[in-house]
Amino acid sequence: MTKVSIYSRSNCHLCDVALETLESFHTEFTFVIEKILIDGNLELESKYGESVPVILINDAPHDFFRVNPDRFRAAMSNLI
């Protein structure tokens, strides 16, 4: 099963939009979404800080700030 991780912060509008975009792809692809809040985790805040949301596909970096639908679709299609 493909895993899509989204590193996020609380009350992050861009993170909410990215999550909604990812969820909209459930009609096309089978994958699980793992939402990880970086709030209060010094290691994750240092690593991802101002770049959230950060999206990984199967633990490989994919996008940050926004989900590009065409790029996401292409990446998921390559996994099939």
mmCIF file of the N, C-alpha and C atoms, coordinates in Angstrom:
data_MODEL
# 
_entry.id   MODEL 
# 
loop_
_atom_site.group_PDB 
_atom_site.id 
_atom_site.type_symbol 
_atom_site.label_atom_id 
_atom_site.label_alt_id 
_atom_site.label_comp_id 
_atom_site.label_asym_id 
_atom_site.label_entity_id 
_atom_site.label_seq_id 
_atom_site.pdbx_PDB_ins_code 
_atom_site.Cartn_x 
_atom_site.Cartn_y 
_atom_site.Cartn_z 
_atom_site.occupancy 
_atom_site.B_iso_or_equiv 
_atom_site.pdbx_formal_charge 
_atom_site.auth_seq_id 
_atom_site.auth_comp_id 
_atom_site.auth_asym_id 
_atom_site.auth_atom_id 
_atom_site.pdbx_PDB_model_num 
ATOM 1   N N  . MET A 1 1  ? 0.842   -1.181 0.000   1.00 0.00 ? 1  MET A N  1 
ATOM 2   C CA . MET A 1 1  ? 0.000   0.000  0.000   1.00 0.00 ? 1  MET A CA 1 
ATOM 3   C C  . MET A 1 1  ? 0.888   1.245  0.000   1.00 0.00 ? 1  MET A C  1 
ATOM 4   N N  . THR A 1 2  ? 0.592   2.155  -0.860  1.00 0.00 ? 2  THR A N  1 
ATOM 5   C CA . THR A 1 2  ? 1.338   3.409  -0.936  1.00 0.00 ? 2  THR A CA 1 
ATOM 6   C C  . THR A 1 2  ? 0.985   4.286  0.257   1.00 0.00 ? 2  THR A C  1 
ATOM 7   N N  . LYS A 1 3  ? 2.021   4.900  0.831   1.00 0.00 ? 3  LYS A N  1 
ATOM 8   C CA . LYS A 1 3  ? 1.816   5.803  1.962   1.00 0.00 ? 3  LYS A CA 1 
ATOM 9   C C  . LYS A 1 3  ? 2.193   7.213  1.537   1.00 0.00 ? 3  LYS A C  1 
ATOM 10  N N  . VAL A 1 4  ? 1.276   8.136  1.760   1.00 0.00 ? 4  VAL A N  1 
ATOM 11  C CA . VAL A 1 4  ? 1.536   9.549  1.520   1.00 0.00 ? 4  VAL A CA 1 
ATOM 12  C C  . VAL A 1 4  ? 1.546   10.233 2.875   1.00 0.00 ? 4  VAL A C  1 
ATOM 13  N N  . SER A 1 5  ? 2.677   10.796 3.226   1.00 0.00 ? 5  SER A N  1 
ATOM 14  C CA . SER A 1 5  ? 2.819   11.489 4.512   1.00 0.00 ? 5  SER A CA 1 
ATOM 15  C C  . SER A 1 5  ? 2.746   12.984 4.279   1.00 0.00 ? 5  SER A C  1 
ATOM 16  N N  . ILE A 1 6  ? 2.095   13.670 5.207   1.00 0.00 ? 6  ILE A N  1 
ATOM 17  C CA . ILE A 1 6  ? 2.037   15.127 5.151   1.00 0.00 ? 6  ILE A CA 1 
ATOM 18  C C  . ILE A 1 6  ? 2.481   15.666 6.498   1.00 0.00 ? 6  ILE A C  1 
ATOM 19  N N  . TYR A 1 7  ? 3.606   16.365 6.480   1.00 0.00 ? 7  TYR A N  1 
ATOM 20  C CA . TYR A 1 7  ? 4.098   17.021 7.690   1.00 0.00 ? 7  TYR A CA 1 
ATOM 21  C C  . TYR A 1 7  ? 3.413   18.378 7.757   1.00 0.00 ? 7  TYR A C  1 
ATOM 22  N N  . SER A 1 8  ? 2.815   18.656 8.907   1.00 0.00 ? 8  SER A N  1 
ATOM 23  C CA . SER A 1 8  ? 1.898   19.778 9.024   1.00 0.00 ? 8  SER A CA 1 
ATOM 24  C C  . SER A 1 8  ? 2.060   20.472 10.369  1.00 0.00 ? 8  SER A C  1 
ATOM 25  N N  . ARG A 1 9  ? 1.432   21.624 10.490  1.00 0.00 ? 9  ARG A N  1 
ATOM 26  C CA . ARG A 1 9  ? 1.337   22.364 11.743  1.00 0.00 ? 9  ARG A CA 1 
ATOM 27  C C  . ARG A 1 9  ? -0.134  22.585 12.059  1.00 0.00 ? 9  ARG A C  1 
ATOM 28  N N  . SER A 1 10 ? -0.427  22.799 13.316  1.00 0.00 ? 10 SER A N  1 
ATOM 29  C CA . SER A 1 10 ? -1.791  23.148 13.721  1.00 0.00 ? 10 SER A CA 1 
ATOM 30  C C  . SER A 1 10 ? -2.147  24.514 13.142  1.00 0.00 ? 10 SER A C  1 
ATOM 31  N N  . ASN A 1 11 ? -3.404  24.665 12.778  1.00 0.00 ? 11 ASN A N  1 
ATOM 32  C CA . ASN A 1 11 ? -3.919  25.944 12.261  1.00 0.00 ? 11 ASN A CA 1 
ATOM 33  C C  . ASN A 1 11 ? -3.149  26.445 11.042  1.00 0.00 ? 11 ASN A C  1 
ATOM 34  N N  . CYS A 1 12 ? -2.791  25.533 10.184  1.00 0.00 ? 12 CYS A N  1 
ATOM 35  C CA . CYS A 1 12 ? -2.044  25.866 8.961   1.00 0.00 ? 12 CYS A CA 1 
ATOM 36  C C  . CYS A 1 12 ? -2.986  25.733 7.774   1.00 0.00 ? 12 CYS A C  1 
ATOM 37  N N  . HIS A 1 13 ? -3.363  26.868 7.198   1.00 0.00 ? 13 HIS A N  1 
ATOM 38  C CA . HIS A 1 13 ? -4.305  26.861 6.082   1.00 0.00 ? 13 HIS A CA 1 
ATOM 39  C C  . HIS A 1 13 ? -3.752  26.103 4.876   1.00 0.00 ? 13 HIS A C  1 
ATOM 40  N N  . LEU A 1 14 ? -2.487  26.330 4.533   1.00 0.00 ? 14 LEU A N  1 
ATOM 41  C CA . LEU A 1 14 ? -1.890  25.610 3.399   1.00 0.00 ? 14 LEU A CA 1 
ATOM 42  C C  . LEU A 1 14 ? -1.895  24.101 3.636   1.00 0.00 ? 14 LEU A C  1 
ATOM 43  N N  . CYS A 1 15 ? -1.699  23.711 4.905   1.00 0.00 ? 15 CYS A N  1 
ATOM 44  C CA . CYS A 1 15 ? -1.707  22.284 5.245   1.00 0.00 ? 15 CYS A CA 1 
ATOM 45  C C  . CYS A 1 15 ? -3.100  21.694 5.034   1.00 0.00 ? 15 CYS A C  1 
ATOM 46  N N  . ASP A 1 16 ? -4.119  22.438 5.444   1.00 0.00 ? 16 ASP A N  1 
ATOM 47  C CA . ASP A 1 16 ? -5.497  21.977 5.263   1.00 0.00 ? 16 ASP A CA 1 
ATOM 48  C C  . ASP A 1 16 ? -5.831  21.821 3.788   1.00 0.00 ? 16 ASP A C  1 
ATOM 49  N N  . VAL A 1 17 ? -5.422  22.786 2.986   1.00 0.00 ? 17 VAL A N  1 
ATOM 50  C CA . VAL A 1 17 ? -5.678  22.725 1.541   1.00 0.00 ? 17 VAL A CA 1 
ATOM 51  C C  . VAL A 1 17 ? -4.935  21.543 0.924   1.00 0.00 ? 17 VAL A C  1 
ATOM 52  N N  . ALA A 1 18 ? -3.691  21.332 1.323   1.00 0.00 ? 18 ALA A N  1 
ATOM 53  C CA . ALA A 1 18 ? -2.908  20.206 0.794   1.00 0.00 ? 18 ALA A CA 1 
ATOM 54  C C  . ALA A 1 18 ? -3.563  18.874 1.151   1.00 0.00 ? 18 ALA A C  1 
ATOM 55  N N  . LEU A 1 19 ? -4.034  18.755 2.382   1.00 0.00 ? 19 LEU A N  1 
ATOM 56  C CA . LEU A 1 19 ? -4.692  17.525 2.808   1.00 0.00 ? 19 LEU A CA 1 
ATOM 57  C C  . LEU A 1 19 ? -5.966  17.286 2.002   1.00 0.00 ? 19 LEU A C  1 
ATOM 58  N N  . GLU A 1 20 ? -6.747  18.324 1.776   1.00 0.00 ? 20 GLU A N  1 
ATOM 59  C CA . GLU A 1 20 ? -7.967  18.194 0.965   1.00 0.00 ? 20 GLU A CA 1 
ATOM 60  C C  . GLU A 1 20 ? -7.624  17.762 -0.457  1.00 0.00 ? 20 GLU A C  1 
ATOM 61  N N  . THR A 1 21 ? -6.562  18.324 -1.008  1.00 0.00 ? 21 THR A N  1 
ATOM 62  C CA . THR A 1 21 ? -6.143  17.955 -2.361  1.00 0.00 ? 21 THR A CA 1 
ATOM 63  C C  . THR A 1 21 ? -5.736  16.484 -2.404  1.00 0.00 ? 21 THR A C  1 
ATOM 64  N N  . LEU A 1 22 ? -4.961  16.055 -1.422  1.00 0.00 ? 22 LEU A N  1 
ATOM 65  C CA . LEU A 1 22 ? -4.553  14.648 -1.374  1.00 0.00 ? 22 LEU A CA 1 
ATOM 66  C C  . LEU A 1 22 ? -5.766  13.738 -1.263  1.00 0.00 ? 22 LEU A C  1 
ATOM 67  N N  . GLU A 1 23 ? -6.701  14.092 -0.389  1.00 0.00 ? 23 GLU A N  1 
ATOM 68  C CA . GLU A 1 23 ? -7.894  13.267 -0.197  1.00 0.00 ? 23 GLU A CA 1 
ATOM 69  C C  . GLU A 1 23 ? -8.722  13.177 -1.471  1.00 0.00 ? 23 GLU A C  1 
ATOM 70  N N  . SER A 1 24 ? -8.688  14.208 -2.295  1.00 0.00 ? 24 SER A N  1 
ATOM 71  C CA . SER A 1 24 ? -9.467  14.185 -3.537  1.00 0.00 ? 24 SER A CA 1 
ATOM 72  C C  . SER A 1 24 ? -8.943  13.125 -4.512  1.00 0.00 ? 24 SER A C  1 
ATOM 73  N N  . PHE A 1 25 ? -7.716  12.683 -4.342  1.00 0.00 ? 25 PHE A N  1 
ATOM 74  C CA . PHE A 1 25 ? -7.131  11.671 -5.223  1.00 0.00 ? 25 PHE A CA 1 
ATOM 75  C C  . PHE A 1 25 ? -7.515  10.243 -4.839  1.00 0.00 ? 25 PHE A C  1 
ATOM 76  N N  . HIS A 1 26 ? -8.241  10.083 -3.733  1.00 0.00 ? 26 HIS A N  1 
ATOM 77  C CA . HIS A 1 26 ? -8.661  8.740  -3.344  1.00 0.00 ? 26 HIS A CA 1 
ATOM 78  C C  . HIS A 1 26 ? -9.605  8.107  -4.361  1.00 0.00 ? 26 HIS A C  1 
ATOM 79  N N  . THR A 1 27 ? -10.225 8.902  -5.218  1.00 0.00 ? 27 THR A N  1 
ATOM 80  C CA . THR A 1 27 ? -11.085 8.330  -6.258  1.00 0.00 ? 27 THR A CA 1 
ATOM 81  C C  . THR A 1 27 ? -10.264 7.737  -7.399  1.00 0.00 ? 27 THR A C  1 
ATOM 82  N N  . GLU A 1 28 ? -8.997  8.158  -7.515  1.00 0.00 ? 28 GLU A N  1 
ATOM 83  C CA . GLU A 1 28 ? -8.133  7.680  -8.603  1.00 0.00 ? 28 GLU A CA 1 
ATOM 84  C C  . GLU A 1 28 ? -7.107  6.645  -8.160  1.00 0.00 ? 28 GLU A C  1 
ATOM 85  N N  . PHE A 1 29 ? -6.617  6.789  -6.927  1.00 0.00 ? 29 PHE A N  1 
ATOM 86  C CA . PHE A 1 29 ? -5.520  5.957  -6.453  1.00 0.00 ? 29 PHE A CA 1 
ATOM 87  C C  . PHE A 1 29 ? -5.819  5.410  -5.063  1.00 0.00 ? 29 PHE A C  1 
ATOM 88  N N  . THR A 1 30 ? -5.218  4.270  -4.761  1.00 0.00 ? 30 THR A N  1 
ATOM 89  C CA . THR A 1 30 ? -5.345  3.674  -3.436  1.00 0.00 ? 30 THR A CA 1 
ATOM 90  C C  . THR A 1 30 ? -4.069  3.990  -2.656  1.00 0.00 ? 30 THR A C  1 
ATOM 91  N N  . PHE A 1 31 ? -4.235  4.720  -1.577  1.00 0.00 ? 31 PHE A N  1 
ATOM 92  C CA . PHE A 1 31 ? -3.105  5.075  -0.717  1.00 0.00 ? 31 PHE A CA 1 
ATOM 93  C C  . PHE A 1 31 ? -3.632  5.491  0.645   1.00 0.00 ? 31 PHE A C  1 
ATOM 94  N N  . VAL A 1 32 ? -2.758  5.433  1.624   1.00 0.00 ? 32 VAL A N  1 
ATOM 95  C CA . VAL A 1 32 ? -3.111  5.905  2.963   1.00 0.00 ? 32 VAL A CA 1 
ATOM 96  C C  . VAL A 1 32 ? -2.396  7.228  3.191   1.00 0.00 ? 32 VAL A C  1 
ATOM 97  N N  . ILE A 1 33 ? -3.058  8.100  3.929   1.00 0.00 ? 33 ILE A N  1 
ATOM 98  C CA . ILE A 1 33 ? -2.468  9.389  4.279   1.00 0.00 ? 33 ILE A CA 1 
ATOM 99  C C  . ILE A 1 33 ? -2.091  9.353  5.747   1.00 0.00 ? 33 ILE A C  1 
ATOM 100 N N  . GLU A 1 34 ? -0.859  9.720  6.010   1.00 0.00 ? 34 GLU A N  1 
ATOM 101 C CA . GLU A 1 34 ? -0.367  9.825  7.373   1.00 0.00 ? 34 GLU A CA 1 
ATOM 102 C C  . GLU A 1 34 ? -0.090  11.305 7.636   1.00 0.00 ? 34 GLU A C  1 
ATOM 103 N N  . LYS A 1 35 ? -0.875  11.912 8.525   1.00 0.00 ? 35 LYS A N  1 
ATOM 104 C CA . LYS A 1 35 ? -0.675  13.322 8.871   1.00 0.00 ? 35 LYS A CA 1 
ATOM 105 C C  . LYS A 1 35 ? 0.182   13.380 10.124  1.00 0.00 ? 35 LYS A C  1 
ATOM 106 N N  . ILE A 1 36 ? 1.284   14.121 10.047  1.00 0.00 ? 36 ILE A N  1 
ATOM 107 C CA . ILE A 1 36 ? 2.218   14.227 11.159  1.00 0.00 ? 36 ILE A CA 1 
ATOM 108 C C  . ILE A 1 36 ? 2.351   15.691 11.536  1.00 0.00 ? 36 ILE A C  1 
ATOM 109 N N  . LEU A 1 37 ? 1.923   16.026 12.745  1.00 0.00 ? 37 LEU A N  1 
ATOM 110 C CA . LEU A 1 37 ? 2.065   17.392 13.229  1.00 0.00 ? 37 LEU A CA 1 
ATOM 111 C C  . LEU A 1 37 ? 3.478   17.587 13.762  1.00 0.00 ? 37 LEU A C  1 
ATOM 112 N N  . ILE A 1 38 ? 4.116   18.647 13.325  1.00 0.00 ? 38 ILE A N  1 
ATOM 113 C CA . ILE A 1 38 ? 5.484   18.905 13.769  1.00 0.00 ? 38 ILE A CA 1 
ATOM 114 C C  . ILE A 1 38 ? 5.520   19.793 15.014  1.00 0.00 ? 38 ILE A C  1 
ATOM 115 N N  . ASP A 1 39 ? 4.376   20.339 15.399  1.00 0.00 ? 39 ASP A N  1 
ATOM 116 C CA . ASP A 1 39 ? 4.302   21.237 16.551  1.00 0.00 ? 39 ASP A CA 1 
ATOM 117 C C  . ASP A 1 39 ? 4.926   20.595 17.781  1.00 0.00 ? 39 ASP A C  1 
ATOM 118 N N  . GLY A 1 40 ? 5.885   21.279 18.389  1.00 0.00 ? 40 GLY A N  1 
ATOM 119 C CA . GLY A 1 40 ? 6.478   20.810 19.630  1.00 0.00 ? 40 GLY A CA 1 
ATOM 120 C C  . GLY A 1 40 ? 7.557   19.755 19.479  1.00 0.00 ? 40 GLY A C  1 
ATOM 121 N N  . ASN A 1 41 ? 7.771   19.265 18.276  1.00 0.00 ? 41 ASN A N  1 
ATOM 122 C CA . ASN A 1 41 ? 8.822   18.276 18.030  1.00 0.00 ? 41 ASN A CA 1 
ATOM 123 C C  . ASN A 1 41 ? 10.021  19.033 17.452  1.00 0.00 ? 41 ASN A C  1 
ATOM 124 N N  . LEU A 1 42 ? 11.012  19.277 18.287  1.00 0.00 ? 42 LEU A N  1 
ATOM 125 C CA . LEU A 1 42 ? 12.142  20.106 17.877  1.00 0.00 ? 42 LEU A CA 1 
ATOM 126 C C  . LEU A 1 42 ? 12.865  19.582 16.641  1.00 0.00 ? 42 LEU A C  1 
ATOM 127 N N  . GLU A 1 43 ? 13.000  18.277 16.547  1.00 0.00 ? 43 GLU A N  1 
ATOM 128 C CA . GLU A 1 43 ? 13.678  17.682 15.392  1.00 0.00 ? 43 GLU A CA 1 
ATOM 129 C C  . GLU A 1 43 ? 12.898  17.952 14.104  1.00 0.00 ? 43 GLU A C  1 
ATOM 130 N N  . LEU A 1 44 ? 11.572  17.699 14.145  1.00 0.00 ? 44 LEU A N  1 
ATOM 131 C CA . LEU A 1 44 ? 10.754  17.923 12.951  1.00 0.00 ? 44 LEU A CA 1 
ATOM 132 C C  . LEU A 1 44 ? 10.612  19.401 12.634  1.00 0.00 ? 44 LEU A C  1 
ATOM 133 N N  . GLU A 1 45 ? 10.500  20.233 13.666  1.00 0.00 ? 45 GLU A N  1 
ATOM 134 C CA . GLU A 1 45 ? 10.411  21.676 13.430  1.00 0.00 ? 45 GLU A CA 1 
ATOM 135 C C  . GLU A 1 45 ? 11.689  22.188 12.778  1.00 0.00 ? 45 GLU A C  1 
ATOM 136 N N  . SER A 1 46 ? 12.832  21.656 13.203  1.00 0.00 ? 46 SER A N  1 
ATOM 137 C CA . SER A 1 46 ? 14.106  22.054 12.616  1.00 0.00 ? 46 SER A CA 1 
ATOM 138 C C  . SER A 1 46 ? 14.203  21.584 11.165  1.00 0.00 ? 46 SER A C  1 
ATOM 139 N N  . LYS A 1 47 ? 13.724  20.386 10.905  1.00 0.00 ? 47 LYS A N  1 
ATOM 140 C CA . LYS A 1 47 ? 13.824  19.786 9.569   1.00 0.00 ? 47 LYS A CA 1 
ATOM 141 C C  . LYS A 1 47 ? 12.841  20.414 8.579   1.00 0.00 ? 47 LYS A C  1 
ATOM 142 N N  . TYR A 1 48 ? 11.574  20.619 9.019   1.00 0.00 ? 48 TYR A N  1 
ATOM 143 C CA . TYR A 1 48 ? 10.530  21.057 8.099   1.00 0.00 ? 48 TYR A CA 1 
ATOM 144 C C  . TYR A 1 48 ? 10.054  22.482 8.332   1.00 0.00 ? 48 TYR A C  1 
ATOM 145 N N  . GLY A 1 49 ? 10.238  23.000 9.535   1.00 0.00 ? 49 GLY A N  1 
ATOM 146 C CA . GLY A 1 49 ? 9.922   24.365 9.931   1.00 0.00 ? 49 GLY A CA 1 
ATOM 147 C C  . GLY A 1 49 ? 8.972   25.158 9.058   1.00 0.00 ? 49 GLY A C  1 
ATOM 148 N N  . GLU A 1 50 ? 9.531   26.039 8.263   1.00 0.00 ? 50 GLU A N  1 
ATOM 149 C CA . GLU A 1 50 ? 8.733   26.959 7.445   1.00 0.00 ? 50 GLU A CA 1 
ATOM 150 C C  . GLU A 1 50 ? 8.307   26.370 6.100   1.00 0.00 ? 50 GLU A C  1 
ATOM 151 N N  . SER A 1 51 ? 8.604   25.116 5.854   1.00 0.00 ? 51 SER A N  1 
ATOM 152 C CA . SER A 1 51 ? 8.297   24.505 4.559   1.00 0.00 ? 51 SER A CA 1 
ATOM 153 C C  . SER A 1 51 ? 6.974   23.751 4.538   1.00 0.00 ? 51 SER A C  1 
ATOM 154 N N  . VAL A 1 52 ? 6.278   23.672 5.667   1.00 0.00 ? 52 VAL A N  1 
ATOM 155 C CA . VAL A 1 52 ? 5.044   22.885 5.715   1.00 0.00 ? 52 VAL A CA 1 
ATOM 156 C C  . VAL A 1 52 ? 3.958   23.523 4.867   1.00 0.00 ? 52 VAL A C  1 
ATOM 157 N N  . PRO A 1 53 ? 3.107   22.703 4.314   1.00 0.00 ? 53 PRO A N  1 
ATOM 158 C CA . PRO A 1 53 ? 3.129   21.255 4.393   1.00 0.00 ? 53 PRO A CA 1 
ATOM 159 C C  . PRO A 1 53 ? 4.220   20.644 3.509   1.00 0.00 ? 53 PRO A C  1 
ATOM 160 N N  . VAL A 1 54 ? 4.768   19.560 4.005   1.00 0.00 ? 54 VAL A N  1 
ATOM 161 C CA . VAL A 1 54 ? 5.756   18.784 3.254   1.00 0.00 ? 54 VAL A CA 1 
ATOM 162 C C  . VAL A 1 54 ? 5.118   17.431 2.967   1.00 0.00 ? 54 VAL A C  1 
ATOM 163 N N  . ILE A 1 55 ? 5.118   17.035 1.715   1.00 0.00 ? 55 ILE A N  1 
ATOM 164 C CA . ILE A 1 55 ? 4.470   15.786 1.307   1.00 0.00 ? 55 ILE A CA 1 
ATOM 165 C C  . ILE A 1 55 ? 5.542   14.802 0.866   1.00 0.00 ? 55 ILE A C  1 
ATOM 166 N N  . LEU A 1 56 ? 5.436   13.591 1.393   1.00 0.00 ? 56 LEU A N  1 
ATOM 167 C CA . LEU A 1 56 ? 6.322   12.495 1.012   1.00 0.00 ? 56 LEU A CA 1 
ATOM 168 C C  . LEU A 1 56 ? 5.471   11.359 0.465   1.00 0.00 ? 56 LEU A C  1 
ATOM 169 N N  . ILE A 1 57 ? 5.979   10.663 -0.527  1.00 0.00 ? 57 ILE A N  1 
ATOM 170 C CA . ILE A 1 57 ? 5.319   9.469  -1.052  1.00 0.00 ? 57 ILE A CA 1 
ATOM 171 C C  . ILE A 1 57 ? 6.250   8.306  -0.759  1.00 0.00 ? 57 ILE A C  1 
ATOM 172 N N  . ASN A 1 58 ? 5.748   7.356  0.025   1.00 0.00 ? 58 ASN A N  1 
ATOM 173 C CA . ASN A 1 58 ? 6.569   6.221  0.462   1.00 0.00 ? 58 ASN A CA 1 
ATOM 174 C C  . ASN A 1 58 ? 7.907   6.700  1.033   1.00 0.00 ? 58 ASN A C  1 
ATOM 175 N N  . ASP A 1 59 ? 7.835   7.711  1.869   1.00 0.00 ? 59 ASP A N  1 
ATOM 176 C CA . ASP A 1 59 ? 8.973   8.295  2.591   1.00 0.00 ? 59 ASP A CA 1 
ATOM 177 C C  . ASP A 1 59 ? 9.953   9.053  1.703   1.00 0.00 ? 59 ASP A C  1 
ATOM 178 N N  . ALA A 1 60 ? 9.650   9.234  0.433   1.00 0.00 ? 60 ALA A N  1 
ATOM 179 C CA . ALA A 1 60 ? 10.504  10.013 -0.460  1.00 0.00 ? 60 ALA A CA 1 
ATOM 180 C C  . ALA A 1 60 ? 9.906   11.411 -0.628  1.00 0.00 ? 60 ALA A C  1 
ATOM 181 N N  . PRO A 1 61 ? 10.708  12.469 -0.494  1.00 0.00 ? 61 PRO A N  1 
ATOM 182 C CA . PRO A 1 61 ? 10.188  13.828 -0.647  1.00 0.00 ? 61 PRO A CA 1 
ATOM 183 C C  . PRO A 1 61 ? 9.494   14.012 -1.994  1.00 0.00 ? 61 PRO A C  1 
ATOM 184 N N  . HIS A 1 62 ? 8.350   14.695 -1.948  1.00 0.00 ? 62 HIS A N  1 
ATOM 185 C CA . HIS A 1 62 ? 7.586   14.920 -3.174  1.00 0.00 ? 62 HIS A CA 1 
ATOM 186 C C  . HIS A 1 62 ? 7.311   16.404 -3.404  1.00 0.00 ? 62 HIS A C  1 
ATOM 187 N N  . ASP A 1 63 ? 6.669   17.065 -2.470  1.00 0.00 ? 63 ASP A N  1 
ATOM 188 C CA . ASP A 1 63 ? 6.278   18.465 -2.625  1.00 0.00 ? 63 ASP A CA 1 
ATOM 189 C C  . ASP A 1 63 ? 6.327   19.173 -1.284  1.00 0.00 ? 63 ASP A C  1 
ATOM 190 N N  . PHE A 1 64 ? 6.310   20.484 -1.332  1.00 0.00 ? 64 PHE A N  1 
ATOM 191 C CA . PHE A 1 64 ? 6.142   21.277 -0.128  1.00 0.00 ? 64 PHE A CA 1 
ATOM 192 C C  . PHE A 1 64 ? 5.332   22.522 -0.485  1.00 0.00 ? 64 PHE A C  1 
ATOM 193 N N  . PHE A 1 65 ? 4.736   23.119 0.510   1.00 0.00 ? 65 PHE A N  1 
ATOM 194 C CA . PHE A 1 65 ? 3.843   24.279 0.413   1.00 0.00 ? 65 PHE A CA 1 
ATOM 195 C C  . PHE A 1 65 ? 2.502   23.935 -0.238  1.00 0.00 ? 65 PHE A C  1 
ATOM 196 N N  . ARG A 1 66 ? 2.518   23.356 -1.413  1.00 0.00 ? 66 ARG A N  1 
ATOM 197 C CA . ARG A 1 66 ? 1.275   23.023 -2.120  1.00 0.00 ? 66 ARG A CA 1 
ATOM 198 C C  . ARG A 1 66 ? 1.444   21.676 -2.816  1.00 0.00 ? 66 ARG A C  1 
ATOM 199 N N  . VAL A 1 67 ? 0.310   21.021 -3.055  1.00 0.00 ? 67 VAL A N  1 
ATOM 200 C CA . VAL A 1 67 ? 0.324   19.782 -3.835  1.00 0.00 ? 67 VAL A CA 1 
ATOM 201 C C  . VAL A 1 67 ? 0.026   20.163 -5.280  1.00 0.00 ? 67 VAL A C  1 
ATOM 202 N N  . ASN A 1 68 ? 0.955   19.862 -6.157  1.00 0.00 ? 68 ASN A N  1 
ATOM 203 C CA . ASN A 1 68 ? 0.729   20.090 -7.579  1.00 0.00 ? 68 ASN A CA 1 
ATOM 204 C C  . ASN A 1 68 ? -0.019  18.859 -8.101  1.00 0.00 ? 68 ASN A C  1 
ATOM 205 N N  . PRO A 1 69 ? -1.295  19.016 -8.471  1.00 0.00 ? 69 PRO A N  1 
ATOM 206 C CA . PRO A 1 69 ? -2.096  17.849 -8.878  1.00 0.00 ? 69 PRO A CA 1 
ATOM 207 C C  . PRO A 1 69 ? -1.492  17.039 -10.026 1.00 0.00 ? 69 PRO A C  1 
ATOM 208 N N  . ASP A 1 70 ? -0.964  17.704 -11.039 1.00 0.00 ? 70 ASP A N  1 
ATOM 209 C CA . ASP A 1 70 ? -0.394  16.981 -12.179 1.00 0.00 ? 70 ASP A CA 1 
ATOM 210 C C  . ASP A 1 70 ? 0.841   16.188 -11.763 1.00 0.00 ? 70 ASP A C  1 
ATOM 211 N N  . ARG A 1 71 ? 1.673   16.802 -10.949 1.00 0.00 ? 71 ARG A N  1 
ATOM 212 C CA . ARG A 1 71 ? 2.884   16.136 -10.475 1.00 0.00 ? 71 ARG A CA 1 
ATOM 213 C C  . ARG A 1 71 ? 2.546   14.964 -9.558  1.00 0.00 ? 71 ARG A C  1 
ATOM 214 N N  . PHE A 1 72 ? 1.530   15.154 -8.698  1.00 0.00 ? 72 PHE A N  1 
ATOM 215 C CA . PHE A 1 72 ? 1.118   14.080 -7.796  1.00 0.00 ? 72 PHE A CA 1 
ATOM 216 C C  . PHE A 1 72 ? 0.545   12.915 -8.600  1.00 0.00 ? 72 PHE A C  1 
ATOM 217 N N  . ARG A 1 73 ? -0.304  13.222 -9.548  1.00 0.00 ? 73 ARG A N  1 
ATOM 218 C CA . ARG A 1 73 ? -0.913  12.186 -10.401 1.00 0.00 ? 73 ARG A CA 1 
ATOM 219 C C  . ARG A 1 73 ? 0.178   11.396 -11.136 1.00 0.00 ? 73 ARG A C  1 
ATOM 220 N N  . ALA A 1 74 ? 1.162   12.091 -11.669 1.00 0.00 ? 74 ALA A N  1 
ATOM 221 C CA . ALA A 1 74 ? 2.256   11.424 -12.395 1.00 0.00 ? 74 ALA A CA 1 
ATOM 222 C C  . ALA A 1 74 ? 3.052   10.530 -11.462 1.00 0.00 ? 74 ALA A C  1 
ATOM 223 N N  . ALA A 1 75 ? 3.349   11.038 -10.266 1.00 0.00 ? 75 ALA A N  1 
ATOM 224 C CA . ALA A 1 75 ? 4.125   10.231 -9.305  1.00 0.00 ? 75 ALA A CA 1 
ATOM 225 C C  . ALA A 1 75 ? 3.357   8.980  -8.906  1.00 0.00 ? 75 ALA A C  1 
ATOM 226 N N  . MET A 1 76 ? 2.064   9.131  -8.648  1.00 0.00 ? 76 MET A N  1 
ATOM 227 C CA . MET A 1 76 ? 1.256   7.970  -8.249  1.00 0.00 ? 76 MET A CA 1 
ATOM 228 C C  . MET A 1 76 ? 1.115   6.981  -9.403  1.00 0.00 ? 76 MET A C  1 
ATOM 229 N N  . SER A 1 77 ? 0.971   7.487  -10.600 1.00 0.00 ? 77 SER A N  1 
ATOM 230 C CA . SER A 1 77 ? 0.832   6.612  -11.774 1.00 0.00 ? 77 SER A CA 1 
ATOM 231 C C  . SER A 1 77 ? 2.107   5.787  -12.006 1.00 0.00 ? 77 SER A C  1 
ATOM 232 N N  . ASN A 1 78 ? 3.241   6.369  -11.688 1.00 0.00 ? 78 ASN A N  1 
ATOM 233 C CA . ASN A 1 78 ? 4.514   5.657  -11.849 1.00 0.00 ? 78 ASN A CA 1 
ATOM 234 C C  . ASN A 1 78 ? 4.665   4.518  -10.847 1.00 0.00 ? 78 ASN A C  1 
ATOM 235 N N  . LEU A 1 79 ? 3.879   4.531  -9.776  1.00 0.00 ? 79 LEU A N  1 
ATOM 236 C CA . LEU A 1 79 ? 3.959   3.474  -8.768  1.00 0.00 ? 79 LEU A CA 1 
ATOM 237 C C  . LEU A 1 79 ? 3.106   2.259  -9.132  1.00 0.00 ? 79 LEU A C  1 
ATOM 238 N N  . ILE A 1 80 ? 2.238   2.438  -10.088 1.00 0.00 ? 80 ILE A N  1 
ATOM 239 C CA . ILE A 1 80 ? 1.318   1.341  -10.454 1.00 0.00 ? 80 ILE A CA 1 
ATOM 240 C C  . ILE A 1 80 ? 2.035   0.324  -11.305 1.00 0.00 ? 80 ILE A C  1 
# 
